[in-house]
């Protein structure tokens, strides 16, 4: 997991997630979200091309991000594998995030 905050006219937080987000790694993911919440980013960009699994704990972190940072936070999920998209669709979270093939 890597973290980068880019500040221009908009504050954009970028995180690369790889491997699996399970209950243990979700804690680390949540800690990163807590750190960036202090910066109040406008966008959270998750690069997930190499993420193979996201448990319900990982989904809770996405919900937590919206609650902690604010409902105006735009979350972009870049290049998710089909299993991640399926999970988002089954839970209805695809309506709260932007699933994209690339982020400019």
C-alpha positions as CSV (number, residue, x, y, z in Angstrom):
1,X,0.0,0.0,0.0
2,X,1.4,3.4,-0.9
3,X,0.0,6.9,-0.2
4,X,0.5,10.2,-1.9
5,X,-1.4,13.5,-1.5
6,X,-1.3,15.8,-4.5
7,X,-2.3,19.4,-3.9
8,X,-3.4,21.6,-6.8
9,X,-6.7,23.4,-7.1
10,X,-8.2,20.2,-5.7
11,X,-6.6,18.0,-3.0
12,X,-6.2,14.5,-4.4
13,X,-5.2,11.6,-2.3
14,X,-3.8,8.6,-4.2
15,X,-3.5,5.1,-2.7
16,X,-2.3,2.0,-4.5
17,X,-3.7,-1.2,-3.1
18,X,-2.2,-4.6,-4.0
19,X,-2.8,-8.2,-3.0
20,X,-5.8,-8.7,-0.7
21,X,-7.7,-6.4,1.7
22,X,-8.7,-8.7,4.5
23,X,-9.5,-7.9,8.1
24,X,-5.8,-7.4,9.0
25,X,-4.8,-5.3,6.0
26,X,-8.1,-3.3,6.2
27,X,-6.8,-1.9,9.5
28,X,-3.7,-0.5,7.8
29,X,-5.9,0.9,5.0
30,X,-8.1,2.6,7.6
31,X,-5.1,4.1,9.3
32,X,-4.1,5.7,6.0
33,X,-7.6,7.0,5.5
34,X,-7.5,8.5,9.0
35,X,-4.2,10.2,8.2
36,X,-5.4,11.8,5.0
37,X,-8.7,12.9,6.6
38,X,-6.8,15.7,8.3
39,X,-5.9,17.0,4.8
40,X,-9.6,17.0,3.8
41,X,-9.0,15.8,0.2
42,X,-11.6,16.4,-2.5
43,X,-10.8,13.1,-4.2
44,X,-9.6,9.7,-3.1
45,X,-8.1,7.7,-6.0
46,X,-7.5,4.0,-5.3
47,X,-5.3,2.2,-7.9
48,X,-6.5,-1.4,-7.5
49,X,-5.3,-3.1,-10.7
50,X,-3.3,-5.6,-8.6
51,X,-5.9,-6.0,-5.9
52,X,-7.3,-9.5,-6.1
53,X,-9.7,-9.6,-3.1
54,X,-11.5,-7.1,-0.9
55,X,-13.4,-8.4,2.2
56,X,-16.3,-6.7,3.9
57,X,-13.7,-5.1,6.2
58,X,-12.2,-3.3,3.1
59,X,-15.7,-2.2,2.0
60,X,-16.2,-0.8,5.5
61,X,-13.1,1.3,5.0
62,X,-14.6,2.9,1.9
63,X,-17.8,3.7,3.8
64,X,-15.6,5.1,6.7
65,X,-13.7,7.3,4.2
66,X,-17.0,9.0,3.1
67,X,-18.1,9.4,6.8
68,X,-14.7,10.6,8.0
69,X,-13.7,12.9,5.2
70,X,-17.2,14.0,4.1
71,X,-20.0,12.9,1.8
72,X,-18.6,15.3,-0.9
73,X,-15.5,13.1,-1.2
74,X,-15.3,11.6,-4.7
75,X,-13.8,8.1,-4.6
76,X,-12.3,6.7,-7.8
77,X,-11.5,3.0,-8.1
78,X,-9.1,2.6,-11.0
79,X,-8.9,-0.6,-13.0
80,X,-10.6,-3.0,-10.5
81,X,-10.6,-6.7,-11.3
82,X,-14.0,-8.2,-12.0
83,X,-14.2,-9.8,-8.5
84,X,-13.8,-6.4,-6.9
85,X,-16.5,-4.9,-9.2
86,X,-18.8,-7.8,-8.3
87,X,-18.3,-7.2,-4.6
88,X,-19.1,-3.5,-5.0
89,X,-22.2,-4.3,-7.1
90,X,-23.5,-6.9,-4.6
91,X,-23.3,-4.4,-1.8
92,X,-24.6,-1.4,-3.8
93,X,-21.4,0.5,-3.2
94,X,-20.8,1.0,-6.9
95,X,-23.3,3.9,-6.5
96,X,-21.0,5.6,-4.0
97,X,-17.8,5.4,-6.0
98,X,-16.6,6.0,-9.5
99,X,-15.2,2.9,-11.2
100,X,-12.9,3.9,-14.0
101,X,-10.3,2.4,-16.3
102,X,-7.8,5.2,-15.8
103,X,-7.4,8.4,-13.8
104,X,-6.0,11.4,-15.3
